[in-house]
Amino acid sequence: MLFEDLSLSKSIQKAVFEQGYLEATPIQEQAIPIVLSGRDMIGCAQTGTGKTAAFAIPIIHQLHRIVGSSKKASPIRALVITPTRELAVQIGQNFDQYGKYTNLVQLTIFGGVSQVPQVEMLKKGIDILIATPGRLLDLVKQGFIDLDHLHTLVLDEADQMLDMGFVNDVKKIVKLTPNNRQTLLFSATMPIAIRELAEMFLKDPATVTVSPVSSTAENVEQRVYFVEKGEKRNLLYHLIKNENLSNVLVFSRTKHGADNVVKALRKHDIAAEAIHGDKSQNARQRVLDGFKNKEIKVLVATDIAARGIDIDQLPFVINFDLPNIPETYVHRIGRTGRAGNEGVAISFCGKDEHQYWKDIQKLIKVDVKTVSDHPFGWHSGSPETAPASKQNNSNRSGGAHKSRKSDASKQNKKRWY
């Protein structure tokens, strides 16, 4: 379906066309008419499929009709709650782009920076507020935010807000809004806990699911390396150097682990940076801009921070640590292979993570290629891989491979990190 067939105002259509949008994605085609109708909705689609536009465009259309050409200060009419600062900034930019030919005013607020500029904007009056839960509740408590006139509430990346422990904050925020509001819940995955959350906040919602929550993009090549836990950094350097990888997003389970990986890579003159919750907002934005501009070769991120990374042509994602929640794997590798481009997703699996890998395979039901011809495999021999895995020994006999791995292990007793 073309955007011009979606009954949007001419000012919005003009802005959308300038962004290069001609044909709506499946989530946009199905969700926009529902949002325009005023009905509550649950939207589930893989990352990179256009979820933000699916709610931002119809919200702008509706509010533009209400506000009209008035330039007077107005009450907050739309609120978007999202878990991370980076994602809030990204959503705010999208609202600016789609609403550039309207008089609507949007504000993005988050913690980690001074609240003074945010408060000044709130006092002038805004139509659309994009916020992280903590800063929003803080400013509500101080009396700077009034949600009594809210028309639409959006809970974006609901699965991550639940994982990050924001559920109580979300409940508090919902209580601050009118009962007759429209509520939209968007998520890349839809576990049972999210459905229970939806039942609490939404009234007779329409459900839009454009792909199974367990599916991974078909244009993403997936590989798994079974590796000794202590050899992961060696393997990472080995792949980056030997395969000449660049523009690589690496997922680490912890902030401390991300910093250690960066330190190890820098010792070998690889331009690497970490992005996680301990970094200031300015530092995170600087790193993200450097990565997008390809000044930084490797970006090491935790799951929380990575939610704001939106790069259409990101070629490589590496799971340095496997996630213990299978759906998180789907979201991670969805960072690559976006907008029709191809991508490669590589996973390192230590012995202590083997059950995680089995759970992931059970969810995705994809034959993931097992790469065994590397020098850092499990010392106890080949792992008992899950049924969906395929061994890839590439014309090497078992004996020859074992001997080569043994020799390589001796050479690597002196670690590079």
C-alpha positions in Angstrom: 0.0 0.0 0.0 1.2 3.5 -0.9 1.3 6.2 1.8 -0.8 8.4 -0.4 -3.6 5.7 0.0 -3.6 6.0 3.9 -5.8 9.1 4.1 -3.1 11.2 5.7 -3.1 15.0 5.7 -1.1 16.6 2.8 1.4 18.2 5.2 2.2 14.8 6.6 2.4 13.1 3.2 4.8 15.8 2.1 7.1 15.2 5.1 6.9 11.4 4.6 7.7 11.6 0.9 10.7 13.7 1.7 12.0 10.9 3.9 11.8 8.6 0.9 8.7 6.7 2.1 6.5 5.7 -0.8 5.2 2.3 0.2 4.1 1.4 3.7 5.8 -1.6 5.4 3.4 -4.3 6.6 3.3 -3.1 10.2 2.6 0.5 9.0 -0.1 -0.7 6.5 -2.0 -2.6 9.2 -1.4 -0.4 12.2 -1.9 3.2 10.8 -5.6 2.7 10.0 -6.2 1.2 13.4 -4.5 4.0 15.3 -6.4 6.6 13.2 -9.7 4.9 14.2 -8.8 5.5 17.9 -8.7 1.9 18.9 -6.2 0.4 21.4 -3.6 -1.8 19.7 -0.9 -4.3 20.3 1.8 -4.2 17.6 4.4 -6.9 17.3 7.0 -6.8 14.6 10.7 -7.4 14.2 13.1 -4.5 14.7 13.8 -2.5 11.6 10.3 -2.9 10.1 9.1 0.6 10.8 7.3 0.4 14.1 8.0 4.0 15.1 6.4 5.4 11.9 3.5 3.0 12.5 2.5 5.0 15.6 4.1 8.4 15.1 2.5 9.2 11.7 -1.1 8.6 12.7 -0.6 10.4 16.1 0.7 13.4 14.2 -2.2 13.3 11.8 -4.8 13.2 14.7 -3.2 15.9 16.7 -2.6 18.1 13.7 -6.4 18.1 13.2 -7.0 19.0 16.8 -4.4 21.7 17.2 -4.7 23.1 13.7 -2.8 26.3 13.0 -2.8 27.4 16.6 0.6 28.3 18.0 -0.6 28.7 21.6 0.9 26.6 24.4 -1.1 23.4 24.6 -1.4 20.5 27.1 0.4 17.2 26.4 -1.8 15.2 24.2 0.5 12.2 23.2 3.0 10.4 25.4 5.5 7.8 24.2 7.3 5.8 27.0 10.5 4.0 25.9 13.2 2.3 28.0 16.4 4.0 26.9 17.8 7.4 26.2 19.1 6.5 22.7 15.7 5.2 21.7 13.9 8.2 23.0 16.2 10.5 21.0 15.6 8.4 17.9 11.8 8.5 18.3 12.0 12.3 18.9 13.9 12.7 15.6 11.2 10.7 13.8 8.4 12.9 15.2 10.3 16.0 14.1 10.7 14.6 10.6 7.2 13.4 10.1 5.6 16.5 11.7 7.9 19.2 10.2 5.0 20.8 8.2 2.7 21.0 11.2 2.6 23.3 14.3 3.0 20.4 16.7 5.8 20.7 19.3 7.5 17.6 20.6 9.9 17.2 23.5 12.2 14.3 24.4 13.2 13.9 28.0 15.5 11.5 29.8 17.8 11.3 32.8 21.5 11.7 32.9 21.4 15.4 31.8 20.2 18.7 33.3 16.5 19.0 33.6 16.5 22.8 33.2 16.1 22.9 29.4 13.5 20.2 29.6 11.5 22.1 32.2 11.7 25.3 30.2 10.2 23.6 27.2 7.5 22.0 29.3 6.5 25.4 30.7 6.1 26.8 27.1 3.7 24.0 26.3 4.2 20.9 24.1 1.9 18.5 22.2 4.0 15.3 22.2 6.2 14.0 24.9 8.8 11.2 24.4 10.2 10.1 27.8 12.1 7.4 29.7 10.1 6.3 32.8 12.5 7.6 35.5 12.8 11.2 34.3 9.1 11.4 33.5 8.0 10.4 37.0 10.6 12.7 38.5 9.2 15.7 36.6 5.7 14.7 37.4 6.6 14.6 41.1 8.0 18.1 40.8 4.8 19.4 39.2 6.2 20.1 35.8 4.1 17.5 33.9 0.3 17.2 33.7 -1.1 14.3 31.8 -4.8 15.0 32.4 -5.5 15.9 28.7 -3.6 13.0 27.2 -5.2 11.5 24.1 -2.7 8.7 23.2 -0.3 6.7 25.3 2.4 4.6 23.6 4.4 1.9 25.4 7.3 1.3 23.0 9.7 -1.7 23.4 7.4 -3.1 26.0 9.4 -6.3 26.3 12.5 -4.4 27.3 10.8 -2.2 29.8 9.6 -5.3 31.5 13.0 -6.9 31.4 14.6 -3.7 32.8 12.3 -3.6 35.8 10.2 -0.7 34.6 6.8 -2.4 35.1 6.0 -0.6 38.4 7.0 2.7 36.8 4.7 2.0 33.9 1.8 1.2 36.2 2.4 4.6 38.0 2.5 6.4 34.7 -0.7 4.8 33.4 -2.6 5.9 36.6 -1.7 9.5 35.8 -3.5 9.4 32.4 -7.2 9.6 31.6 -9.2 6.4 31.5 -10.6 7.3 28.0 -7.1 7.5 26.5 -6.0 5.5 23.5 -3.2 3.0 24.4 -0.8 1.5 21.9 1.7 -1.2 22.9 4.6 -2.0 20.5 7.2 -4.7 21.0 9.7 -6.7 18.9 8.8 -9.8 21.0 5.6 -10.8 22.7 6.2 -13.1 25.7 3.4 -14.1 28.0 4.3 -11.4 30.5 3.8 -8.7 27.9 0.4 -10.0 27.0 -0.6 -10.0 30.7 0.7 -6.4 30.8 -1.5 -5.5 27.8 -4.6 -7.0 29.5 -4.0 -4.6 32.4 -3.7 -1.4 30.3 -5.5 -1.9 27.0 -9.3 -2.1 26.3 -10.3 -4.5 23.6 -7.1 -4.0 21.6 -6.6 -4.9 18.0 -3.5 -7.1 17.5 -1.1 -6.6 14.6 1.6 -9.2 14.1 3.5 -9.0 10.9 5.9 -11.9 11.7 6.2 -14.6 14.3 8.0 -13.4 17.4 10.4 -16.3 17.1 11.4 -15.6 13.5 14.8 -14.1 12.5 15.3 -12.2 9.3 15.9 -14.5 6.3 18.7 -12.2 4.9 20.8 -12.6 8.1 23.4 -15.4 7.9 23.7 -17.0 11.3 26.8 -18.8 12.7 27.8 -20.2 16.0 31.3 -20.8 17.4 31.6 -23.2 20.4 34.5 -21.6 22.3 36.2 -21.9 25.7 35.0 -19.1 27.9 38.5 -17.7 28.5 39.2 -17.7 24.7 36.3 -15.5 23.6 38.4 -12.3 23.3 41.0 -14.2 21.4 38.3 -15.5 19.0 36.9 -12.0 18.6 40.2 -10.6 17.6 40.9 -13.6 15.4 37.7 -13.0 13.4 38.1 -9.2 13.2 41.7 -9.6 11.9 41.4 -12.6 9.7 38.0 -11.8 8.1 38.7 -8.0 8.1 35.5 -7.2 9.9 34.5 -3.6 10.3 31.4 -1.8 11.5 30.8 -4.5 14.0 28.2 -4.4 16.9 29.3 -6.7 19.8 26.8 -7.7 22.5 28.2 -8.1 26.1 26.1 -9.3 29.0 27.5 -6.8 31.5 28.9 -3.3 31.5 32.1 -4.4 33.1 32.5 -7.1 30.4 31.9 -4.6 27.6 34.6 -2.3 29.0 37.1 -5.2 29.2 36.5 -6.3 25.6 37.1 -2.7 24.5 40.4 -2.5 26.4 41.5 -5.8 24.9 40.7 -4.6 21.4 42.4 -1.3 21.8 45.7 -3.1 22.8 45.8 -4.3 19.3 45.0 -0.9 17.8 41.4 -1.7 16.9 39.2 1.4 17.3 36.6 0.2 19.8 34.2 1.9 22.2 31.6 0.7 24.7 28.1 2.0 25.2 26.2 1.1 28.4 24.2 2.7 31.3 27.3 3.9 33.2 28.2 6.3 30.3 26.9 9.8 30.4 24.3 10.8 27.8 26.9 13.0 26.0 29.4 10.2 25.9 26.9 7.7 24.6 25.8 10.0 21.9 29.4 10.7 20.9 30.2 7.0 20.7 27.0 6.3 18.7 27.7 9.1 16.2 31.3 7.9 15.8 30.1 4.4 15.1 27.5 5.5 12.6 30.2 7.7 10.9 32.5 4.6 10.8 35.2 6.3 12.9 34.8 3.5 15.4 35.3 0.0 14.0 33.8 -2.0 16.9 31.0 -1.0 19.2 30.5 -3.1 22.3 27.1 -2.7 23.9 24.8 -4.1 26.5 21.3 -5.0 25.5 19.8 -1.9 27.2 22.0 0.6 25.4 21.7 -1.2 22.0 18.0 -0.5 21.8 18.8 3.0 20.4 21.1 1.8 17.7 19.3 2.2 14.3 21.7 1.7 11.4 20.3 0.5 8.1 23.5 -1.0 6.8 25.1 -2.6 9.9 26.8 -5.7 8.4 27.9 -7.6 11.5 26.5 -8.5 14.9 28.4 -10.7 17.3 27.0 -12.2 20.5 30.1 -12.2 22.6 27.8 -13.4 25.4 24.7 -15.4 24.7 21.5 -14.0 26.2 19.6 -16.1 28.7 16.3 -15.0 27.2 15.8 -16.5 23.7 13.7 -13.6 22.4 16.6 -11.3 23.2 18.7 -13.2 20.6 16.0 -12.4 17.9 16.1 -8.8 18.8 20.0 -8.6 18.8 20.5 -10.1 15.4 17.7 -8.0 14.1 20.2 -5.1 14.4 21.7 -6.3 11.1 20.0 -7.3 7.8 17.7 -4.2 8.0 15.9 -2.4 5.2 16.5 -5.3 2.8 20.2 -5.4 3.3 22.1 -8.7 4.1 23.9 -9.2 7.4 25.9 -11.7 9.4 25.1 -12.7 13.0 27.9 -14.6 14.9 27.4 -16.1 18.3 30.0 -17.3 20.8 28.8 -20.2 22.9 30.8 -21.2 26.0 30.2 -24.4 27.9 28.2 -22.5 30.5 26.0 -21.1 27.8 25.1 -24.3 26.0 21.6 -24.5 27.5 21.0 -20.9 26.4 21.9 -21.9 22.8 19.6 -24.9 22.9 16.8 -22.6 24.1 17.5 -20.2 21.3 17.4 -22.9 18.7 14.2 -24.3 20.1 12.7 -20.8 19.6 14.0 -19.8 16.2 13.8 -23.2 14.5 16.6 -22.3 12.1 19.6 -24.5 11.0 22.4 -22.3 12.3 25.8 -23.1 10.8 28.4 -24.4 13.4 31.9 -23.2 12.6 34.4 -25.5 14.1 37.6 -24.8 12.2 39.0 -22.2 14.6 41.7 -22.6 17.2 39.7 -21.7 20.4 37.1 -24.5 20.6 36.1 -26.5 23.6 39.1 -28.5 24.9 36.9 -31.5 25.8 36.0 -32.0 22.1 33.0 -31.2 20.0 29.9 -30.2 21.9 26.7 -32.0 21.7 24.9 -29.5 19.5 21.2 -29.1 19.4 19.4 -30.9 16.6 19.0 -27.7 14.5 22.7 -27.1 14.3 24.9 -28.2 11.4 28.6 -28.9 11.8 30.8 -27.2 9.3 34.3 -28.8 9.1 34.9 -27.6 5.5 36.7 -30.7 4.0 38.8 -31.3 7.1 39.1 -34.8 8.7 38.4 -35.1 12.4 42.1 -36.1 13.1 43.6 -33.3 11.1 41.3 -30.7 12.7 42.1 -32.0 16.2 45.9 -31.8 15.5 45.6 -28.3 14.1 43.6 -27.1 17.1 46.1 -28.6 19.5 49.0 -26.8 17.8 47.1 -23.5 17.7 46.3 -23.9 21.4 50.0 -24.2 22.2 50.8 -21.1 20.2 48.1 -19.1 22.0 49.1 -19.8 25.6 50.4 -16.3 25.6 47.1 -14.4 25.2 46.9 -11.2 23.2 44.8 -9.4 25.9 
